[in-house]
């Protein structure tokens, strides 16, 4: 199963650039992960682009109104998605600074919450990548997740 991460804009802060690079490098050992940057903009244009670019994949929108899952629940959901057998690609959607549109939330297969706190987009991307790495190591029984 391929994982695609769609995000509006590119990180410009040093900590985010280095965190993104580090976790993408680590994730290469665990599967196919692709980071796709979309042009930043308002909620309408970004949500429209996210829907268009993620067409045909299983969509998980990241939104503070979504399911607040712990790491074990993430791992269980990934396992369930893999066992379905009909999914080739799962897309995580990080929207514009003013959030996703209602149309995008309605079109998403699931909505997950990274935090009940409002996260700056660059930080949200790093948190997502770290959690994907944590789940990958947890599922393989490696010591990163304790």
Phi, psi and omega in degrees: 000129179270142177248125175244137178243115178258129181220142178280122178083164178252146177299139177242339179282140185303315182298323181288316178302313183290322178295317178299312180298317182297311183287326174296320177298314180296322184291340182301336179283348190243004180147196183257111180238132181229128177259124183238118179268131175252159178297131177292154180178199179282170184303317181297310184291320180291314180299319177299314179295321178298316179296317181295312185288334181263007180309134176087356178251168174278119188261128173240108178276138176261120188205143182295347178269001185277184178294128179266099187256147171270176185299320180297322178292322175301312181299317180295319179293320177298316179298316179297320179295318179295322182289340178300323178082341182263357182259124176261328185221134172247129181246127172265134186242116174250120190268199181290169182298337177261017172091182179276153173283163176297324179298319179293314179300321179292330181276341182291147176285326177213157174232121180245152179248127174282328181195149173287344174284150173281122182256140172297145189301320180295321178291320178301320179296315179296317179298316178300311181297320178297318180292323175298319177294317180300315180296319179298316180289323178299315183293334177269359179075023180274159190283356182305314180270113181246000000 
